[in-house]
Amino acid sequence: MSANTAEELPAVSVIMPVLNEERHLRTAVRHILEQEYAGGLEVVIALGPSTDRTDEIAAELAAEDPRVHTVPNPTGRTPAALNAAIRGSGNPVVVRVDGHGMLTPGYIATAVRLLDEKDAANVGGIMHAEGETAWEKAVAAAMTSRIGVGNAAFHTGGAAAPAETVYLGVFRREVLEKLGGYNEEFIRAQDWELNYRIRQDGGLIWFTPELRVSYRPRPSVRALAKQYKDYGRWRRVVTRYHRGSVNLRYLAPPAALTGVVAGLVLGAALHPLFLVVPGGYAAAILLGSLREGRGLSLRARLQLPVALATMHMCWGWGFLTSPRSLARRVIASRSPEPGAVGGSLADR
């Protein structure tokens, strides 16, 4: 693949897994179609069983622009949607975009150039969380802070460099077909799991702050709690599926949850000294919120500690309570042939 001149630019397939995305889908697709990219472009929307107007909006988009078409995803699962969209597309570069993700100008052109320059298997950038309501703005601040998500470059930024994983991703199709695409057993953490396999196969994952996707956070405490509980649950499955893949950043939330709960119980039952741990955590959250909440409205600043604690505690709870049976089921699905995951991606 070469991206030296406009004539040589590879065609791009943008794949979108969507479920109940009526609020953002039209805007997300518009950000794709308005990309200034001289190569060919198609958008493949994989439609889950939505209960809102997502399917109607997708049909309108396909009728308005021949570059847009849809494929069914009856399971509603994200990795199944991604594989269905890959099978329903045909270009040598595959760009993943979610139904609530907004590509910044130049995203595709920059990603294609970096795939060529770095000889990378996958390139990606920053998950730039942007809220619309006060709560969403508080969550966005939490998701882009080190106190909220640690040192993950795709959340907080950093220098361009090889990475363990990136947000969404821009892939060489040949790599996806060789490895069989996404493992459909991973309802969550499918990006991390795929990138782990790419790295194990010798492929380069390249992070760059030049690439940014605007992301709309979950609109309620309950939705955020479920999101992060699922993140923790499935990250534990990854560690059991790929031995040796765990790192300290992923152990911080379960350690914090264990310390807070143990401190509260022991402080109430034995001695107030044990309350130092939960008290210290609360103080750290409040101080961190003061720093990260600069520039937010008063209402958003007041909700920031809730967002941070929800992310930490629910991620930790999901990790600690992730059942071994779930990991055993995923491990049992492992195929000896890499290309067997998700079926044949070359079939169209």
C-alpha positions in Angstrom: 0.0 0.0 0.0 1.3 3.4 -0.9 -0.1 6.8 -0.1 2.4 9.1 -1.8 0.1 10.6 -4.4 -3.7 11.1 -4.8 -3.7 8.5 -7.6 -2.1 5.9 -5.3 -4.4 6.5 -2.3 -6.1 3.3 -1.3 -9.9 3.1 -1.1 -11.3 3.2 2.4 -14.1 1.3 4.0 -15.6 2.9 7.1 -17.4 0.4 9.3 -20.0 1.4 11.9 -21.6 -0.9 14.4 -24.8 0.9 15.5 -27.6 0.2 18.0 -30.0 2.8 19.2 -28.0 5.7 17.8 -30.7 8.0 16.5 -29.3 10.9 18.5 -25.9 10.9 16.8 -25.9 8.7 13.7 -26.6 11.3 11.1 -24.0 13.7 12.4 -21.4 10.9 12.7 -21.9 9.8 9.1 -21.8 13.5 8.0 -18.4 13.8 9.6 -17.2 10.8 7.6 -18.6 11.9 4.2 -17.2 15.4 4.6 -13.6 14.0 5.0 -11.3 15.5 2.4 -9.8 12.3 1.1 -8.9 11.8 -2.5 -9.2 8.0 -2.5 -12.4 6.0 -2.7 -14.7 5.9 0.3 -17.6 3.7 1.4 -19.5 3.6 4.7 -21.0 0.3 5.9 -23.4 0.6 8.8 -24.1 -2.7 10.6 -27.6 -2.4 12.1 -28.4 -4.1 15.4 -32.0 -4.5 16.6 -32.6 -0.9 17.6 -35.8 0.2 19.4 -35.5 3.8 18.2 -35.3 5.5 14.8 -31.7 4.3 14.0 -32.8 2.0 11.1 -35.0 4.7 9.6 -32.1 7.2 9.7 -29.7 4.7 8.3 -32.0 4.0 5.4 -32.3 7.8 4.7 -28.5 8.1 4.7 -28.2 5.2 2.2 -30.8 6.8 -0.1 -29.1 10.2 0.0 -25.6 9.0 -0.8 -24.6 5.9 -2.8 -21.4 5.6 -0.7 -23.5 4.5 2.3 -25.0 1.1 2.7 -26.2 -1.2 5.5 -25.8 -4.8 6.6 -27.8 -6.6 9.3 -26.5 -7.5 12.7 -29.3 -9.5 14.3 -27.3 -10.3 17.5 -26.8 -6.6 18.4 -23.3 -7.5 19.6 -20.6 -5.0 18.7 -17.9 -7.5 17.5 -20.5 -9.3 15.3 -21.5 -6.0 13.8 -17.9 -5.1 13.1 -17.2 -8.4 11.4 -20.5 -8.2 9.4 -19.5 -4.7 8.2 -16.0 -5.9 7.3 -17.5 -8.7 5.2 -19.9 -6.2 3.6 -17.1 -4.0 2.6 -14.2 -4.4 0.1 -11.5 -1.7 0.3 -7.9 -2.3 1.4 -8.1 0.1 4.4 -10.8 -0.4 7.1 -11.7 2.5 9.4 -13.7 1.8 12.5 -16.1 4.5 13.6 -18.9 4.2 16.2 -22.3 5.6 15.8 -21.6 8.3 18.4 -18.1 9.1 17.2 -17.3 12.2 15.2 -14.2 12.2 13.0 -12.1 15.4 13.0 -11.2 16.9 9.6 -8.3 15.1 8.0 -8.7 12.0 10.1 -8.8 9.4 7.3 -6.1 11.1 5.2 -3.7 11.3 8.1 -4.4 7.7 9.2 -3.8 6.3 5.7 -0.5 8.3 5.5 0.7 6.9 8.8 -0.2 3.3 7.9 2.2 3.7 5.0 4.9 5.7 6.7 5.1 3.5 9.8 4.3 0.2 8.0 1.7 -0.2 10.7 -1.1 -2.8 11.0 -3.4 -0.4 12.9 -3.2 3.3 13.7 -5.4 5.4 16.0 -5.5 8.4 18.2 -7.3 10.1 21.0 -10.8 9.4 22.2 -11.8 13.0 22.7 -14.8 12.9 25.0 -17.1 15.9 24.6 -20.3 16.3 26.5 -23.4 18.3 25.8 -25.2 18.2 29.2 -23.6 19.1 32.5 -23.4 15.4 33.4 -21.8 14.5 30.1 -19.3 17.3 30.4 -18.3 16.0 33.9 -17.9 12.4 32.5 -15.9 13.8 29.6 -13.5 15.6 32.0 -13.2 12.3 34.0 -12.5 10.3 30.8 -9.7 12.6 29.7 -7.9 12.8 33.1 -5.2 10.7 34.6 -7.1 10.4 37.8 -10.0 9.0 35.8 -8.3 6.6 33.4 -4.6 6.5 34.3 -1.9 7.0 31.7 -3.7 5.6 28.6 -2.5 7.8 25.8 -5.7 7.4 23.7 -7.6 9.0 26.6 -5.2 11.6 27.9 -2.9 12.3 24.9 0.9 11.9 24.5 3.6 11.6 22.0 3.3 9.5 18.9 4.6 6.0 19.6 4.0 2.3 19.4 1.1 1.4 21.6 -0.7 -1.6 23.1 -4.0 -0.4 21.8 -5.6 2.6 20.3 -9.2 4.0 20.1 -11.3 2.5 17.3 -8.5 2.0 14.8 -7.6 2.2 11.0 -6.5 -1.2 9.8 -5.0 -2.9 6.8 -7.7 -5.3 5.6 -5.1 -8.0 5.0 -4.3 -7.9 8.7 -8.0 -8.3 9.7 -8.5 -11.1 7.3 -5.3 -12.9 8.4 -6.4 -12.8 12.0 -10.0 -13.4 11.4 -11.3 -10.0 12.5 -12.8 -9.4 15.9 -13.4 -12.3 18.3 -17.2 -12.3 18.6 -17.2 -13.7 22.1 -15.8 -10.4 23.4 -18.9 -8.3 23.9 -16.6 -5.7 25.4 -12.8 -5.2 25.2 -12.9 -6.6 21.6 -10.5 -3.8 20.5 -7.9 -4.6 23.1 -8.2 -8.3 22.4 -7.7 -7.8 18.6 -4.8 -5.4 19.1 -3.2 -8.0 21.4 -3.4 -10.6 18.6 -2.0 -8.1 16.1 1.0 -7.4 18.3 1.5 -11.1 19.0 1.6 -11.6 15.2 4.3 -9.0 14.9 2.2 -6.1 13.7 2.7 -2.5 14.8 0.0 -0.6 16.6 0.7 3.1 16.2 -0.7 5.9 18.4 -0.7 9.5 17.3 -2.3 12.6 18.8 -2.8 13.8 15.2 -5.9 11.6 15.1 -8.9 12.6 17.3 -12.4 11.3 17.4 -15.0 13.2 19.3 -16.9 10.9 21.6 -20.3 11.4 23.3 -20.3 10.1 26.9 -23.1 8.1 28.5 -26.0 10.4 29.4 -26.7 9.1 33.0 -25.0 7.7 36.1 -26.7 4.4 35.5 -25.5 4.1 31.9 -22.0 5.1 32.9 -22.0 2.5 35.7 -23.1 -0.3 33.3 -20.5 0.8 30.8 -17.6 0.6 33.2 -18.8 -2.5 34.9 -18.8 -4.2 31.5 -15.4 -2.8 30.8 -14.0 -4.3 34.0 -15.8 -7.6 33.5 -14.5 -8.1 30.0 -11.0 -6.9 30.7 -10.7 -9.7 33.3 -11.8 -12.1 30.6 -9.0 -10.8 28.4 -6.4 -11.5 31.1 -7.7 -15.0 31.5 -7.8 -15.6 27.7 -4.4 -14.1 27.0 -2.2 -15.0 29.9 0.4 -12.3 30.7 -1.7 -9.5 29.2 -2.5 -7.8 32.6 -0.9 -4.6 33.6 -0.9 -2.4 36.7 -3.3 0.2 35.2 -6.0 -2.4 35.0 -5.5 -3.5 38.6 -5.9 -0.1 40.1 -9.7 0.1 40.1 -10.2 -3.4 41.8 -7.5 -2.5 44.3 -9.3 0.8 45.1 -12.7 -0.8 45.5 -11.3 -3.5 47.7 -9.5 -1.0 49.9 -12.5 1.3 50.2 -14.9 -1.5 51.1 -12.5 -3.2 53.5 -11.8 0.1 55.2 -15.5 0.9 55.7 -16.2 -2.5 57.1 -13.2 -2.7 59.3 -13.6 0.9 60.4 -17.2 0.2 61.5 -16.5 -3.1 63.1 -13.0 -2.7 64.6 -11.4 0.7 64.7 -11.9 4.1 63.0 -8.2 4.0 61.9 -9.3 1.7 59.1 -11.3 4.6 57.6 -8.1 6.2 56.5 -8.2 4.3 53.2 -11.7 5.2 52.1 -11.2 8.7 53.5 -8.0 9.0 51.5 -9.7 7.8 48.4 -12.5 10.4 48.9 -10.0 13.1 49.4 -8.1 12.2 46.3 -11.3 12.2 44.2 -12.3 15.6 45.6 -8.9 17.2 45.1 -8.6 15.7 41.6 -12.0 17.0 40.7 -11.0 20.5 41.7 -8.1 20.3 39.3 -9.8 18.5 36.4 -13.0 20.6 36.8 -11.5 23.9 35.9 -13.4 25.5 33.1 -16.6 23.5 33.8 -19.9 24.9 34.9 -20.6 24.7 38.6 -23.2 22.0 38.0 -20.7 19.9 36.0 -18.0 20.4 38.7 -20.3 19.1 41.4 -21.0 16.0 39.3 -17.4 15.3 38.5 -16.6 13.4 41.7 -19.6 11.2 41.1 -18.4 10.4 37.6 -14.9 9.6 38.8 -16.1 7.3 41.6 -18.6 5.6 39.3 -15.9 4.8 36.8 -13.4 3.5 39.3 -15.8 1.5 41.5 -17.9 0.0 38.7 -14.8 -1.0 36.7 -13.3 -2.6 39.8 -16.6 -4.4 40.6 -16.8 -5.8 37.1 -13.2 -7.0 37.2 -13.6 -8.6 40.6 -16.9 -10.3 39.9 -16.2 -11.4 36.3 -17.2 -15.1 36.4 -14.6 -17.8 35.4 -17.4 -19.5 33.4 -17.4 -16.5 31.1 -13.7 -16.8 30.4 -14.0 -20.6 30.0 -16.7 -20.1 27.4 -14.6 -17.6 25.5 -11.5 -19.9 25.7 -13.6 -22.8 24.5 -14.4 -20.8 21.4 -10.8 -20.5 20.4 -10.1 -21.9 17.0 -6.7 -23.3 16.0 -7.0 -21.4 12.7 -6.6 -17.6 13.2 -8.8 -16.9 10.2 -11.7 -18.8 11.7 -12.7 -16.2 14.3 -15.9 -14.6 13.2 -16.1 -16.7 10.0 -14.4 -15.9 6.7 -14.0 -12.2 6.4 -13.2 -12.5 2.7 -16.7 -13.8 1.9 -18.9 -11.1 0.5 
